[in-house]
Every structure is written in C-alpha cells, then in structure tokens.
Amino acid sequence: MVALKLLLMILGIGLCGSAGALVVYDVVVAAQLRRLLLRPAETLEGAQSATALVPRPFGPVRWQRALQLAGLAVLPLLISKSIEVVPDGTAGVRVSQIWGARPGTLYPGVHLVTPFIDSVALYDTREQIYTTAATSPGKPGSDVLTVQAREGLVIGIAVSVRYRLDPQRLNTIHSNLPQPVGEEVVAPVVSTIYRQLAPNYETREVFALKREELRTKAAEQIKARLGSDGIVVREVLLRDISLPAEYAKGLEGLLLKEQENEQLETEQQIKQKEVKIAELEAEAQKSRDVKQAEAQGQVRVLQAKSEADAMQYTLPLKQKQIEQSKLEAEARKEATLQNAEAAAQAKIIDSKAEIERQKNLADAEANRIRVTADAEANRIRVTAAADSERMKFEAAVLKQNPMLIQKIIAERLSDKLQIMMVPVDGKNFFANDVFRSAFNGTANSSASGEEDAEGNSQQAGLTAQKRGSRKP
C-alpha cells in the first residue's frame, strides 16, 4: 500500500507537470510567432514606409487541455493524501485541522483520512525502558537519580522502568501530555516519587533492610500516577544503590564489627551448649556409676548367699580334692624318678655315640690332610719341573733371538712409556746385563737343579723389573 501511495503521488505530480509544460510550451511558441509577425513590412512607396506596425493575434494556447491535465493530477494526489499506513509496533491518532484530535485509535494497517484536513500522529506502542544511573550515566541518555535519606545523606539510585502507551487512550495522550512522553512525563514522575519516599527511610534501611519495600511502594505509586495518564507500567526495577564514599567505608567497618559480634555470640552459644552437654554427660555418667555400684552390690550379696549355701556341699568335696592331690603328687614323684633314670641312661648312650663320632671325624680329617699334602707336594714337583723346562726353553729362545728381551721389556713398560728408542748395537742398553744374567742362570740351573733355576729366574726377573722401572 505504501508503494501504491507513492505511485499515485508520482502520477499526480507528473500530470501537474505535464499541464504546466503544455501551457509554457504554447506561450513560448506564440511569443516566437508574434515576434516574427511584428517585423516591419517593406512598402512600395515612401508614403507607405511610415505606416505603423500592425499587430497580429496570438496563436491558440491549449488552456482547456492544461486544465484537464491539472484536474486529472488532483485526483491521484487526493487519493494518495487520503491513504495513511500505520507500521507495526505503532498506533496512530487522527488529528483534524478543524476539530483537533479525533477519538479512536488507528492500529497497524491502511486507513483512509480526509485529505488536507486530517493528519495521523504516530506513537510507538511497544514497551520502552526508562533507566537512571546511580553515579554517572552508564549509557548515553540515562539520567542520574539522587535522593536524600532521613539523615540527609545523598544516595544514588539506579532504576529501570518498563512502560508502554495505552493504544486506546492515544487521543488523550496526544491532546494533554507533552512530547516526548518518556522524557517529559515518565522521567519526572519516577524521580519525584523516589525523592518523596526516600526521606521516610534511613540510609542503612534503603541500602539493605527495606530496599524491597521502597521498590514496591515506588512501583505502586508510579503505576498509579502514570496509569492515570494512559501510560501502562509493566515493571519497576531497583538495580543499584550508591552510597556516599565516607558512609560506605563506615558502614563496611560497622558490618565487619557486627559480623565479629555475631561470630562471638555464635561461639558463646556453642560454648554454652558444650557446657550443657558436658553437664548432661556428667549426670548420665554419675547415674550409670550409681546404678553400676548398686548392681555390683546386689551381685556380691547374691554371690555371698550362693557361697554360703554352697559351703555345706563344698567341704566334703574339698576333702576329696585334697586326697586326690596327694595321690597325684605321689604319682608325679614316681614318674619323675623314672624319667630321671631314663634321662641318665639316654645321656650315657648319647655320650658314647658322640665320642665314636668325634673319633671317626678325626680319622677322616687326618686322611684328608695326608691326601691334600701328598697332592700339594706332587703339584709342587710337577710345577717346578714345568718351570725349569720353560726357563730352559726361554733361555734357548733368547740366546737365538736376543731382540726378544727388548720386546718383552717394552711390552712390560708400555703402561709407563709412550716412546722407547733402543740402539741397534745394544752397547748402552741394559739388555746385555739381562742376557748375561739369563745365561748365568741357565748354567747354574743345569748344575744346581730345578730349585736353583727357579730362584735365579725370579732374581733375574726382579733385576729386570728394577732396571726397567727407571725412566729413559
């Protein structure tokens, strides 16, 4: 429908333009024609040259056609002006140039009005929110609401009010209330009611104890006040309360002291309960002890009575027990004597067996030592013979290859020396002494036997080790 209204307006404006253009065109053409006709005419003689200009009539201007076009243009313009479209979320009021605001509400949709006489004022009928800040504006456009408590302290209150306009009373709102309604009506009413109610409470009550009571009373009065003007209040919220800085510090300290006092009272109550519990437990223990003592006394009395009753039957039994004990003692004495004799005989037998066993062990040890000595002597003889043969063989090898002694000494000294330089002729090298000792040892071993050969070889080895331990 909005497109149709726009199309009609364009059509009307186009027809009006066409009518105007037609008239202008005809006037321009007539002016050009008149200018051509008023040009001076050439005369045949001198008398006729002085004649005045003769006017000519204008060409026909199409006034009737232009009026028809203008009339046709008025019709779509009137139709477009008579169509009003109310969008979603809004409602309209019919305002007449003659009678003012007309009763009735125009809801979202298409409506017909009297063109050039009636107009439509649109109002947002959706829920709106009016907010205030406690200290500084949190959002652009939000006001700071401050009130005074009973003590005269200034308190900041953050309030949110959800409201909407009553569509059925839009004509009254349009006629009586200032615009915009949120800034001119809702804001003053909310701030005024809170400033009227806050002095009835102390700062501490507003902050903690009677906060909900203040909000409830303010909400009731705000709903009543704005409801009379056609504004429906959905909800009034008290978001935050800002206290003065010094009072907030003092209140914080006071709350801490109150918490400590409550904690002490709680601890005192716990201690009192513990004392009562201890007293009750003591009384219960006392009662249990008394009852237990009485029960034990009664038990002892009963035991004494039972013992007295049983004594007449116990004496004959005791005599029989004494006689039986005597018989048992004699039997144990005879058994002990028999056991002692048996134990002595067993000890004699065990001692004889132990002596025989020790003798056998001594004989076996002597045989083992004798066999071990013979084996060791045989090993020594075999080892001496093998060492003698080895020494003879080494002496023969060294006699044939004298350079082997240098190799052997170098290998034995390899962990102490990194480089060893030996002269080829061997004149200044201690290997000659080693050879001489080896040769002497060989001759002596052939003359003195295997034991002397072993001793000389050990001496030669020690001599070689001593000489080899010196640094070159």
C-alpha angles and dihedrals in degrees: 000000000000089000091051091051091050091047092052091049091051090048093050093047089048092052092048090050091049092053092049092046091050093053093046091049093052092047093051092048091048091050092052091048092050092050090054093048094049093059108120113265122229114245128210096227138027093255093058093048091074096058116122125250113277114224119228125208121256121257117257113283112208097233094151093054090049091050090050091052091047090050091050089050092054093059099061090040091054091046092050091047091051093055117083123179118204110200126220117283093027139083131203139222121212107232116192124203088220108036101022122222110012121214118255133060126252107221125200110302140058120320134179119228135176105270119240089003107060126045131182123235111203124213129188107243096183121106114279131193126222112196135186131194127228100219115355128003107277093191130030110268097020117126128225111242116201126175136180122239127213091274091053095251117145113239126190116222126195109207133177120196122191112203143152136193118258105243092207092059100044092116090057092046091049093047101042111022127075119242133277093037097202096056099033102039114014098045097051093045094051095046093045095051093048091048090051095049100040096071089062090067136057120241093253092049092050091049100046123346105047101019095118091045091055091049093049095050092045091049092051094050093044091051092048095046097046094037090063088058095050097262114129112211113207102182142350116209128192102206105172144356122210117204126198113273097242093045091048091054092048092046090050091053091046091050090050091052091047090051090050090048091049089048091052091047090050091049090048091051090049090051091049091050090048090052091049090048090050091049092049091047090049091050091047091049090048091051090048091050092049092048091045092051091048090049092049091050091051090048092051092049090051091047092051091049092048092048091050090049091047097048093080089058095038100061097064088044091052092052090052089048091052092051090047090050091053092051091048091050092053090048091050090049092054090045090051092052091049092048091050092053091047091049092051092051090048091051091051091051092046093050092052091049091048092051091050091048093050090050092052091048091051091051091048092049092049091051090048092050092048092050091045092051092049091049092048092049090049090048091050092050092048092046092049091050091048092048091049092051090046092051092049091050092047091048090052092047092048091048090054095041110030092175091070092076090060091050092049093048091047091051092049091048094043093103090057102036129051099186127024123188116195124186115240096229092048095216097133096033122103091229089090090063090047091051090048092050091047092051092047090049090052093052093046092048091056090051102039103033139240099315094055090048091055093049093048092048091051090048091048090050092050091048091050091048092050092050092043092053091066117096117247 
